[in-house]
Amino acid sequence: MTSSPSGHETTQPILSAQGVQRRFGGLTAVDVDDFVVRGGTITALIGPNGAGKSTFFNVLTGFDRADAGAWQLEGREVTGLPAYRLARQGMVRTFQLTRSLADLTLEENVLLAAPGQRGEGIGGALFGRRSWRRQEADNTERAQELLARFGLEQMAGQPAGVLSGGQRKLLEMARALMSEPRLLLLDEPMAGVNPRLVETLLDHIRQVRAEGTTILFVEHDMDVVADISDDVVCMAFGKVLATGTPAEVMRDPEVIDAYLGSDEAGDDDSARLAGKGRQP
């Protein structure tokens, strides 16, 4: 049994993948031999532009198909399952470009993610009215609690279209948590967010992990990665280049070279990456 820096003990991976490939014509965008996310941790997936991170993320979460390979959630085979079935099994994601329904209120957006709604079935709607009414009240209370947690309670009745970019990130996290995930995947949660809100988001992510939800996130900001991650996986050219703690990965010569050789990483970024790798 291992113990993560968060203090949560883990006995097995919550997510594991083997031999995952995704090809587009003659281009192999993803070719991952082995990938593991330990339960109870925050794991960052990093890499230069074009590394295959987003494609791999989309394949694992059911928004794209794999040409080969297999992956498991808590030891259960989930290869090729669509996103809605993965969500029912406890694996939920957010998007870099948030996907709130602009004409619905914040509360309605969050309520959409409530799991196991009894009133959706014909039997429940016709014969279980008291039961689904009670569930509806419980879900509304839960949605209001989540909006309050993310500082959005005063806007609960307003349409989501009025939110700023940073507020939409908070709303999407609230909606994701409404489904009670065991594994939460965040696609560049800090992208387009002002520095003050970044700290707020980081605190929320830490709290979510402290409550027992495992987090896997794609991120470019090395300061964020070093600050919050237990484990880091670096991809380049569709393959996993390095895995380990933030310090181990960021001082890996191949990782530094991948960033140095990309258009995304300038001299300042590369120096910062190498510098973080020298931290104990």
N, C-alpha and C positions, 0 to 999 in steps of 0.2 A: 504494500500500500504506500502511495506517495502522498505528499502534502504540498499543496500549492502555496504561493506567497499570501494568498487571501486567507489561509487557515482552513480552507475546505479540503477534507481528505477525499481522494479519488481512488477508486479501485479499478476502473476501466475507462476507456475513451467513451465520450458521449457521442462523438461522430468520428467515423473512420472511413477511408476511401482507398481503393486499390485499382491501379491500372486505368484510371479515368482518362479518356481521350475525347477530344472534340475537334473535328476537322471541317474546314470550309474549302471544298475543292481540293487543291493540292497543298493547302496550308494547314498544318497542325497547330491549332491555337492553344490547346491544352494537352499535355502528356504527363500526367502526374502518377508516378508509381505508387507512392504511399503518402497518406495524409492523415493526421490524427489531431483531434481536439480533445484535451483532457477535461473531464467533468469538473465543474466548480472553478474554472479559470476564465481569464480574459485573454484571448488569443488574437493577435494582429496578423493580418495577411498583407504583406507589403511587396513592392516591386516597382520597377520603372514602368512608364506608359508602354502598353503593348505586351506586357508580361503574361497576360492571360488571366489576371486576377478576376476581372468582372465576368468573363466567360465561365470560369470555373465556379464562381459564386452562383451564377445563373443556373448552371447544370445541377449543382448540389441542391438548389432550392426549388427545382421543378419548373423554372422559367425557360429552360433550354434543354435540349436532349443530348445525351452522350452517344458517341459512336462506339465506345467500348468502356468496360470497367464496371465497378460495383461500389456501393457505399451503404453504410449501416448507421442507424440512429439507435443508441442505447442497445446495441447488439442485434437489433431487428433489421432485416433487409428492407431498404427503402429505395433501391435503385430504380430510377425512372418514374417514381410516383409524381403526380402533378402537385402543384403548390398547395392546393386546398386540402389534399390528403396528408401532406407533410405537416401542415398547420394543425390538423386534428391530432397528429401524433406528437405535437409539442415542439415543432421546428418552424419558427416564424422569422421573417426578414423585413427590413425596411429598405428604402431605395435612396440613392444619391439625389435623384430628382423626386421630391416628395409627391405622393399620390393621394392627397386629400380630395374629397368630393366637395368642390367649391360652393355649391348651392345648398348643401346640407349644413346644419349647425355643427359646432365642435362636438357637442354631446352626441348627436346622431352619428357622426363619423366614428366615434369611439364605440358606440353601441353596435355598429356593424360587425365588430370583431368578437362579440360575446359568443362563447362556445356553447354548443348543444342547446340551441334555442328550441324549446318544446313546441311553441306555436307555429313553427315552420312546417310541421308534418300535418297531414289531414286529420289523423286520429287525435293528435294533441290539440289542434285548433277546434275540433268539434266536441270532444269529450273531456278534455283536460283543461278547461278554461281557468279554473281556480289555480291549478298548478302553474300554468304559463303566465298568468297574471302576477303570481307571487315571484316567479323567476324574473319577469320583466321589471318589477320593482327592485329586486336585488341587483339586477344588471344596471339599472339607472343609478342606484346608489354607488355601485362600484365605478361606473363611468365618471360620476361627479367627484369621487375620491381621487381618481387618477388625474383628472383635469386640475384639481386643487394641488396635487403633488407636483405638477409641472407648471404651476403658477398661471393656469389658464381658466380658473373657475369663473372669473368675472366676465369671461367672453363665451361661456358655455352655450348661450342661446344665439350667438351670432354666427353667420355663415363663415365657413372655413376660408372662403375666398378673400376675407379681409386681413388674414394673417400675414405677417412678414415671413421671410424665408426661414429665419431662426425659429419663429413660433411654429411654423409648419413642421420643422424637425421634432419639436417637443410634442406636437399633436400626434405625429406618426409613432413616436415612442410610446405615448399613452395608448394608442390604438393597438400596438403590438402587444403591450402588456395586458390588455383586456382579454386576450386569448389565452393567458396564463401559460406562456411558453416555458419549456425547460431549456431550450437552446434558442438564443436570440442572435440573429445575424444582422449586422448593421453595415450598410454599404456607404462608406465615406460619410459618417455622421457629422463630421466637422466641416464639410465642404460648404463654403458660402456663409459660414456663421461668424459673427463678429467675435473678437477675442474675449470679451466679457462673458458672452453666452457659452463659449467653448468650455470655460471652467465650470459653468453650471451643468452642461451636458456631461462632462467628465464625472462630476459628483453623482449625477443620476445613474450613470453606468456603473460606478462603484457600488452604489446602493442596490442596484438590480442584482449584481453579482453576490453581494452580501446576503441577499434574500434567497440565494440558491439557484439562480438562473445562470447558466453558462453563456458566455458571449464570444462570438467570432466577429471581427470587424475588419473591413478593408480600409486602409488609411495611408495617406501620403505624408502627413506631417510627422516627422521623426521625433519632435518634441512630445507630441501626444503619445506616440508608440512607446517611447522610453518611459513616460510618466505612468502609464496605466496598465501596460501589458504584463502578464505572467509569462507567456510564450509568444514567440514571433516565428512566422513562416515567411520566407522570402521566395518569390517566384521570379523567373526570368526566362524569356523565350518559351513559355508554356510549361516549364518544368520547375519543380521545387529545388531551389538552389541551396538553401540552408534552413535549419530549424534550431531552436534553442531559446535561451533567455534573451531579452533585448540586448544586453551587453555582448553576449556571445555572437549573436547574429550580426550586430552592427560593427564588430571588428573583424568579421570574416572577410578576407581579401577578395573573394569572389563576389560578395555582396557589394563591397565598396566599388569594385570594378564595374559591376552591372549598373550602378548609379552614375559612376563617372562616364560610362559609355553611352548614357541615355541623354536625349534632348531635355528631359525633364529636370535633371539634376545639374545645377551650375556649380561653380567652384565653392560658393558659400555652403550649398546644401551638402556637397561631398565632404567638405572639411568638418561640418557639423556631424555628419553621419560617422565619420572616422573618430571624431572626438568623443562621441557618446560611447563608442565601443571601448574606449580606454577607461571608462569608469569602472570601479570595482563592482 
